[in-house]
Amino acid sequence: MTIFRIAHFLERFGHDVQLLIQNPTIHTSAEAARETINKHFQPFSGAITLFGGVTPDSEGDALIATDRFTCYPARAMGKFVRKFYFVQDYEPSFYPMGSEALLTEATYRFDFDCLCAGEWLRKIMCNRFGNWAMSWPLAYDESVYNSPYSSDRSNSRIAVYARHVTSRRAVELAFIALEILKARDVKFEVDFFGWELGSLKVDFPYRDHGVLTPRALASLYRNATLGMVFSATNHSLVNKEMMACGLPVIDLDLDTVTTIFPPGTIALTQPTPEAIADTIEQLLARPNERDRLRNSGVSYIEGLSWEKSARMIEGAICSRVLQYVNEGSR
């Protein structure tokens, strides 16, 4: 969604944006891909090219790779003024240490300028790999995620991002922590979302929402007591969407989180089941602390918008392209 959102804004700002889709597995034509993009993601009217074994003979001012797979064909395409890497996470951590992790890390040495989703990633790209890098903040859609104060908000309802098929979400820690709370006889109910859990067997009340639409998510956030979203790599934008709906958020006390969120805007917990259970129990019992987190979270995200983030990305691209044009004309 973030890739298509930025592409949409760049197009809206007046740039000629084209999408190159590498090794498509669902769509067999550009028009079929366009229909999916416009129906499920963001409006887009530019050219779309699907390609497999042969790298497209494209040219332009800027070429933006969006993950480690697209970096390899991007490196082979020579008719661009400058190449960029849209870095949304530290992808070597997606794999056990071995060939895939090493080949992924190698893409950070391709001399691409890095457009990073947050300061944690920018520091890695600059300090560890010596790249030119800027950071832009993950934002939220204010037209969907809003109305932070709800008279119907529960006092014991925990919204848990449960995308268990993605290891970096550390969902198992949340599951064990909830079992500890149940053993302590703490009263609560859980709304799992993000992926279907299937035949989960637990002793506490829960709802298995699976993948929800944005508006259904916003409704869930507005009526829950606490939100719990973990990420062992780059922070999740779900945190900010929860905050926009006035939901106090619990996340892991890791550099990936503390580099982004100012102190007091989020409830930090050590990454152990016992510590997570302690944090949940304390917040369930302390409505004043939940109100403080709610107010701090709303204040923090108020200045964020996808358009502002897209303008930052646009400015970085234009500046770097112009710099290389000027250097080439000397």
Disulfide bonds with the S-S distance in Angstrom:
none
